[in-house]
Amino acid sequence: MNYKIIKRKLNENEIALMVAEIKKTPHISAYSKLEWKNCQNLFVAQNDEGEMLGACLNDDFQKSWTEIAALFVLENYRGVGIGKELFKMSLIDIIARKRNVLAMSNNPFVVKMMKEYRLETFDSLENLPDPYRQHSFILNSFYEIRWFLNWYRITEIIRKKFVFGAKAKFTYGLKICT
């Protein structure tokens, strides 16, 4: 399958599709249409006709951190390396912009990629070891508070718990680049 990864915004139809498809998976908490629309660092996998096959939303927060926030490949295009390529391009971009990397997921494929691309993985952002400890305040205060104060995300986490039995147990991946 031919596809390319490009950095671009999603159009309204692509945003609606991503939001609808992410609602069907227990592995991504949720990102609203507004978050997809406002994202400045978005990588899209598309075929030769320009059709979106998947996307990776990278959310800059604080002055030096970026979260690989939502990585999603449409079901018909999984298993050919698109997700891995989106993750890789996101990392390359974040590192080139001299920002620290945060990823969090309960998807075993994403956790495997975190380890393959040498992110340090943790079960919690509490009690991080050196050299990550110096970033604990930012990660535990600014990031987690901002993340959990998103009403759309909270309602989706609760809905997914009842629909899928999903647990909000994440693996966190960190890479310090600053």
Backbone bond lengths (Angstrom), bond angles and torsions (degrees), N, CA, C in turn:
res aa  C-N    CA-C-N  psi(-1)  N-CA   C-N-CA  omega(-1)  CA-C   N-CA-C  phi
1 M - - - 1.442 - - 1.523 109.17 -
2 N 1.308 115.91 130.91 1.458 121.81 176.94 1.520 109.91 -89.35
3 Y 1.308 114.87 130.78 1.460 120.59 174.56 1.517 107.56 -155.91
4 K 1.323 114.40 162.61 1.463 119.80 175.21 1.517 107.97 -136.93
5 I 1.319 115.07 154.66 1.456 122.00 178.16 1.528 107.11 -106.62
6 I 1.328 115.61 125.12 1.457 119.11 178.35 1.527 109.38 -132.57
7 K 1.312 115.07 154.81 1.457 121.10 176.57 1.523 106.41 -92.73
8 R 1.336 114.76 113.84 1.459 119.82 -180.00 1.524 109.73 -162.33
9 K 1.315 115.59 165.49 1.459 122.07 174.92 1.532 109.08 -77.81
10 L 1.324 115.26 158.03 1.459 120.60 171.66 1.519 108.85 -90.99
11 N 1.341 116.55 148.51 1.459 119.10 173.59 1.535 108.97 -83.12
12 E 1.310 117.43 172.61 1.471 121.85 -175.34 1.525 112.17 -58.16
13 N 1.338 117.88 -41.00 1.471 120.71 179.29 1.518 111.57 -66.42
14 E 1.325 116.88 -39.95 1.469 120.68 178.24 1.528 110.76 -65.94
15 I 1.329 116.10 -40.12 1.462 120.02 177.63 1.523 110.26 -61.67
16 A 1.312 116.67 -48.05 1.470 120.65 179.54 1.526 110.72 -59.14
17 L 1.327 117.44 -40.90 1.464 121.49 178.79 1.523 110.96 -64.34
18 M 1.343 117.39 -44.90 1.464 120.18 -179.73 1.524 111.15 -62.16
19 V 1.321 117.17 -45.68 1.466 120.84 -179.19 1.536 109.55 -62.09
20 A 1.326 117.03 -44.78 1.467 120.64 -179.31 1.529 111.85 -64.80
21 E 1.321 117.13 -42.38 1.470 120.74 -178.24 1.528 111.49 -70.59
22 I 1.318 117.30 -38.44 1.462 120.57 179.37 1.531 110.53 -65.23
23 K 1.323 117.71 -29.83 1.464 120.89 176.20 1.530 111.33 -61.41
24 K 1.326 117.41 -22.18 1.470 122.22 -176.59 1.522 113.71 -88.44
25 T 1.317 118.12 -2.95 1.464 120.54 -177.61 1.522 111.08 -116.84
26 P 1.336 117.46 141.91 1.458 119.90 175.86 1.530 112.89 -80.67
27 H 1.324 118.22 -7.70 1.459 121.49 -169.73 1.525 115.74 -89.31
28 I 1.317 118.80 -14.70 1.463 120.71 178.33 1.521 106.43 -121.17
29 S 1.327 115.58 125.88 1.463 119.08 -174.86 1.521 110.76 -59.40
30 A 1.293 119.21 -55.78 1.467 123.39 174.43 1.514 110.06 155.34
31 Y 1.294 115.25 144.06 1.455 122.45 172.31 1.514 106.74 -134.99
32 S 1.309 115.88 131.60 1.459 121.98 -173.67 1.528 111.13 -76.47
33 K 1.328 114.68 166.76 1.461 119.97 176.10 1.525 110.57 -57.63
34 L 1.326 116.09 -40.40 1.466 120.25 -179.47 1.533 111.39 -63.87
35 E 1.334 117.08 -40.20 1.467 119.79 178.54 1.526 111.05 -64.27
36 W 1.326 117.33 -42.21 1.469 120.57 177.09 1.525 110.14 -63.98
37 K 1.331 116.48 -42.72 1.462 120.75 -177.63 1.524 111.77 -65.58
38 N 1.323 117.58 -39.74 1.463 121.62 -175.76 1.525 114.25 -85.66
39 C 1.298 118.00 -7.44 1.464 120.81 -176.53 1.532 110.73 -64.56
40 Q 1.325 115.92 128.55 1.463 121.80 -179.76 1.530 112.68 -92.63
41 N 1.326 117.44 -16.04 1.469 121.50 -175.02 1.523 108.86 -128.56
42 L 1.310 113.79 82.41 1.449 121.55 -174.02 1.521 108.78 -123.86
43 F 1.324 115.99 129.26 1.462 120.51 176.76 1.522 108.51 -108.64
44 V 1.326 115.17 136.19 1.462 121.34 -175.71 1.516 108.83 -125.32
45 A 1.330 114.90 132.98 1.471 120.95 170.91 1.519 106.07 -93.21
46 Q 1.321 115.71 128.30 1.460 119.00 178.91 1.518 110.11 -139.72
47 N 1.328 114.55 153.36 1.464 119.71 178.23 1.527 109.41 -84.62
48 D 1.323 116.32 -176.65 1.469 120.70 -176.54 1.527 112.92 -63.27
49 E 1.334 117.03 -23.30 1.464 120.96 178.82 1.532 112.02 -87.31
50 G 1.323 117.49 -0.09 1.458 121.53 179.82 1.517 113.89 86.12
51 E 1.335 117.59 7.66 1.462 121.44 179.14 1.522 109.93 -74.92
52 M 1.333 116.51 130.66 1.457 121.57 179.54 1.530 110.11 -69.60
53 L 1.340 115.59 131.94 1.466 121.92 177.93 1.522 110.75 -108.83
54 G 1.321 116.42 -22.83 1.454 122.09 -179.01 1.515 108.75 -179.34
55 A 1.331 115.08 170.09 1.463 119.18 -179.25 1.521 110.26 -154.59
56 C 1.322 114.65 158.98 1.454 122.10 176.25 1.527 108.10 -132.11
57 L 1.331 115.23 118.06 1.457 122.72 -179.47 1.527 108.14 -93.78
58 N 1.318 116.65 122.22 1.461 122.46 178.98 1.517 108.68 -113.66
59 D 1.313 115.30 119.39 1.458 122.50 -171.48 1.522 110.54 -106.56
60 D 1.340 116.48 111.87 1.463 121.07 174.89 1.527 108.79 -74.62
61 F 1.318 116.06 131.17 1.462 120.14 174.31 1.514 107.91 -140.67
62 Q 1.327 114.43 158.03 1.455 120.60 -174.95 1.518 107.87 54.83
63 K 1.302 120.31 -167.91 1.467 119.04 -175.26 1.527 113.68 -89.79
64 S 1.331 117.64 -17.17 1.464 117.62 -174.65 1.526 114.32 -137.99
65 W 1.321 117.37 19.03 1.466 120.38 -177.42 1.521 111.70 -122.01
66 T 1.328 115.10 144.37 1.462 122.21 172.49 1.515 108.38 -134.11
67 E 1.322 115.09 132.90 1.462 120.20 175.75 1.518 109.26 -100.38
68 I 1.326 116.16 131.34 1.464 120.47 165.89 1.525 103.27 -77.30
69 A 1.322 115.14 94.65 1.460 121.56 -163.26 1.523 114.10 -88.27
70 A 1.298 118.18 -42.82 1.463 120.60 -178.56 1.517 108.25 -142.20
71 L 1.298 115.81 118.85 1.460 122.87 176.47 1.513 106.28 -119.08
72 F 1.334 116.60 117.09 1.451 119.28 -175.62 1.523 110.36 -144.64
73 V 1.333 115.44 132.06 1.461 122.61 175.33 1.520 107.15 -117.53
74 L 1.322 116.13 131.85 1.463 120.22 178.24 1.524 109.81 -58.73
75 E 1.317 115.64 142.91 1.469 122.27 -169.79 1.531 114.08 -52.74
76 N 1.326 118.67 -40.87 1.475 121.24 -177.56 1.525 113.76 -67.71
77 Y 1.336 117.00 -11.36 1.468 120.46 -175.10 1.526 112.93 -115.99
78 R 1.301 116.75 10.95 1.469 120.31 -179.91 1.523 111.01 -78.52
79 G 1.327 113.95 156.76 1.460 120.31 174.81 1.509 115.62 87.59
80 V 1.330 117.51 6.25 1.469 120.12 179.96 1.533 112.01 -116.74
81 G 1.336 117.82 8.92 1.455 121.03 175.43 1.508 115.83 97.43
82 I 1.318 118.00 3.94 1.469 120.47 -177.83 1.526 110.78 -63.73
83 G 1.317 117.48 -46.91 1.467 120.68 -179.55 1.517 111.63 -59.93
84 K 1.318 115.75 -43.01 1.466 120.32 179.88 1.531 110.70 -63.89
85 E 1.321 116.78 -39.53 1.469 120.69 179.55 1.534 110.82 -69.59
86 L 1.326 117.79 -38.68 1.464 120.92 176.26 1.526 110.51 -62.45
87 F 1.328 116.45 -44.07 1.466 121.07 179.28 1.525 110.19 -62.39
88 K 1.322 116.71 -45.29 1.467 122.14 -179.47 1.533 110.78 -61.62
89 M 1.332 117.45 -46.91 1.466 120.34 -179.17 1.527 110.86 -64.80
90 S 1.317 116.52 -36.14 1.467 120.16 176.52 1.518 110.50 -62.38
91 L 1.323 116.56 -46.89 1.469 120.27 178.60 1.530 111.87 -60.30
92 I 1.311 116.31 -46.10 1.472 120.62 179.98 1.526 109.77 -57.43
93 D 1.330 116.94 -45.00 1.459 121.55 -179.42 1.528 111.45 -64.62
94 I 1.321 117.19 -45.64 1.466 121.20 -178.13 1.528 110.18 -62.89
95 I 1.319 116.43 -45.38 1.470 120.86 -179.59 1.531 110.36 -65.74
96 A 1.338 117.25 -40.76 1.467 120.73 178.46 1.525 111.28 -62.82
97 R 1.310 117.38 -30.11 1.461 121.54 178.11 1.529 111.44 -86.29
98 K 1.343 116.15 5.83 1.471 123.14 176.97 1.527 112.15 56.29
99 R 1.334 114.37 50.23 1.447 121.22 178.70 1.525 108.63 -119.66
100 N 1.314 116.78 152.67 1.462 121.69 174.73 1.527 108.62 -77.14
101 V 1.326 115.70 152.94 1.459 121.53 -174.76 1.526 110.29 -111.38
102 L 1.322 114.99 134.16 1.453 122.88 170.44 1.518 107.37 -126.60
103 A 1.314 116.15 131.62 1.469 121.06 171.33 1.518 106.18 -132.69
104 M 1.304 116.96 147.29 1.455 119.63 174.32 1.509 107.86 -145.98
105 S 1.340 115.16 138.12 1.452 119.11 -177.40 1.517 110.15 -161.56
106 N 1.328 114.97 156.66 1.454 120.47 167.49 1.527 109.86 -114.29
107 N 1.323 116.93 11.08 1.457 122.88 177.18 1.533 108.49 -87.38
108 P 1.329 118.06 119.63 1.470 120.28 -177.57 1.533 113.86 -57.26
109 F 1.324 118.20 -31.75 1.470 120.81 179.05 1.530 111.01 -68.21
110 V 1.326 116.74 -40.30 1.468 120.65 179.47 1.527 109.85 -70.12
111 V 1.326 117.22 -41.30 1.470 120.51 177.71 1.532 109.67 -60.51
112 K 1.316 116.87 -40.65 1.478 120.72 177.43 1.535 110.35 -61.88
113 M 1.331 117.38 -41.47 1.472 120.22 178.17 1.520 111.18 -64.89
114 M 1.336 117.10 -39.81 1.467 119.73 177.52 1.527 109.60 -54.29
115 K 1.318 115.79 -45.91 1.467 120.60 -178.17 1.523 111.36 -70.10
116 E 1.332 117.67 -41.28 1.471 121.31 178.45 1.523 111.85 -60.11
117 Y 1.317 116.66 -37.56 1.463 120.97 -178.97 1.523 112.42 -93.90
118 R 1.314 115.32 18.27 1.467 124.82 170.89 1.525 114.77 61.31
119 L 1.315 116.79 37.91 1.450 119.41 167.00 1.518 105.83 -82.06
120 E 1.322 117.14 141.25 1.460 120.77 174.36 1.521 106.94 -75.69
121 T 1.322 116.90 130.39 1.459 119.24 -176.61 1.524 111.29 -108.09
122 F 1.334 113.88 145.17 1.460 122.54 -178.17 1.518 109.06 -141.33
123 D 1.328 116.07 153.45 1.463 121.16 175.81 1.523 112.01 -84.82
124 S 1.325 116.71 -12.36 1.455 121.28 -177.08 1.526 108.44 -155.63
125 L 1.310 115.58 155.30 1.464 119.84 174.17 1.523 111.35 -90.74
126 E 1.317 116.97 -0.62 1.466 122.28 176.32 1.528 109.00 -81.24
127 N 1.302 117.67 145.30 1.473 123.52 174.60 1.524 113.32 53.53
128 L 1.310 116.56 48.84 1.460 120.73 178.14 1.529 110.13 -68.91
129 P 1.329 117.71 145.32 1.463 119.89 176.15 1.533 110.78 -79.12
130 D 1.328 116.51 166.96 1.460 120.38 172.86 1.515 108.15 -63.52
131 P 1.310 122.02 147.09 1.461 129.17 0.71 1.537 112.80 -87.59
132 Y 1.311 117.38 10.30 1.469 121.23 -175.84 1.527 112.90 -82.34
133 R 1.326 116.55 -21.74 1.461 121.09 -176.10 1.528 111.97 -55.72
134 Q 1.325 117.40 -36.92 1.466 119.96 -178.13 1.534 112.40 -64.55
135 H 1.330 117.66 -14.70 1.465 122.04 179.98 1.536 112.16 -101.04
136 S 1.324 116.88 1.31 1.470 120.97 -175.71 1.516 112.82 -57.34
137 F 1.332 117.36 -42.70 1.458 120.11 -177.42 1.528 110.80 -60.78
138 I 1.314 116.56 -48.22 1.469 120.44 179.93 1.523 110.14 -61.32
139 L 1.325 116.70 -47.46 1.465 120.08 -176.23 1.525 112.13 -68.35
140 N 1.313 117.37 -40.50 1.462 120.49 -176.67 1.522 113.04 -84.56
141 S 1.291 117.87 -24.88 1.460 119.89 -178.76 1.522 110.70 -97.28
142 F 1.314 115.77 -72.71 1.457 120.09 -174.57 1.532 112.33 -62.21
143 Y 1.311 117.00 -50.36 1.458 119.01 -174.76 1.522 112.19 -68.49
144 E 1.318 117.29 -56.93 1.463 119.33 -174.17 1.521 112.30 -64.90
145 I 1.308 117.91 -39.07 1.471 119.79 178.71 1.524 109.73 -63.42
146 R 1.320 116.51 -47.60 1.471 120.81 179.42 1.524 110.63 -60.59
147 W 1.331 116.62 -41.18 1.461 121.90 -178.27 1.520 110.63 -65.74
148 F 1.332 117.09 -46.59 1.454 121.01 -176.56 1.525 113.84 -79.71
149 L 1.322 118.70 -12.20 1.461 120.56 176.91 1.529 112.09 -87.92
150 N 1.302 117.39 6.27 1.459 122.09 178.89 1.535 108.04 -87.46
151 W 1.329 116.28 106.86 1.459 121.25 -174.85 1.526 112.20 -60.00
152 Y 1.324 117.93 -40.93 1.470 121.24 178.77 1.532 110.19 -58.56
153 R 1.321 116.26 -46.27 1.461 121.21 -177.79 1.540 111.05 -64.30
154 I 1.325 116.44 -43.62 1.463 120.33 -179.25 1.528 110.74 -62.54
155 T 1.338 117.21 -45.50 1.467 118.81 -179.87 1.524 111.10 -64.81
156 E 1.320 117.52 -35.33 1.465 120.31 177.88 1.535 111.65 -69.47
157 I 1.325 117.35 -38.62 1.467 120.09 176.66 1.526 109.85 -61.83
158 I 1.303 116.45 -44.13 1.477 120.24 179.16 1.526 110.03 -64.87
159 R 1.338 117.00 -45.93 1.465 120.24 178.89 1.527 111.12 -59.10
160 K 1.327 116.60 -43.80 1.468 120.27 -178.42 1.524 111.44 -67.53
161 K 1.303 117.17 -30.01 1.459 119.65 176.11 1.525 109.96 -62.51
162 F 1.332 116.91 -42.64 1.462 120.45 -179.13 1.530 112.50 -77.59
163 V 1.316 118.00 -38.47 1.467 121.40 -177.37 1.526 111.55 -76.12
164 F 1.337 116.96 -45.39 1.465 121.23 -173.75 1.524 113.57 -108.71
165 G 1.310 117.36 -9.73 1.465 119.73 -171.38 1.516 110.59 70.31
166 A 1.340 115.35 22.43 1.468 120.93 -176.30 1.525 110.37 -65.56
167 K 1.319 114.02 142.10 1.460 120.85 176.71 1.521 108.16 -107.40
168 A 1.311 116.11 143.18 1.463 121.14 178.37 1.526 109.43 -85.78
169 K 1.325 117.29 46.36 1.471 123.87 178.99 1.519 107.69 -101.10
170 F 1.320 116.11 107.12 1.447 121.02 -175.21 1.511 111.92 -109.56
171 T 1.319 114.58 155.46 1.458 122.28 165.14 1.512 105.89 -102.34
172 Y 1.314 116.30 133.45 1.454 122.84 180.00 1.525 108.83 -103.81
173 G 1.321 116.31 137.32 1.460 121.38 175.01 1.518 109.14 -120.30
174 L 1.339 115.97 134.02 1.460 121.56 -178.31 1.521 110.47 -129.69
175 K 1.327 114.57 144.02 1.459 121.46 172.47 1.523 106.03 -141.76
176 I 1.327 116.10 121.96 1.454 121.81 179.89 1.518 108.67 -90.94
177 C 1.332 116.56 122.99 1.469 121.70 -177.31 1.516 112.72 -123.19
178 T 1.346 117.55 -3.96 1.464 119.16 -178.44 1.524 110.27 -104.37
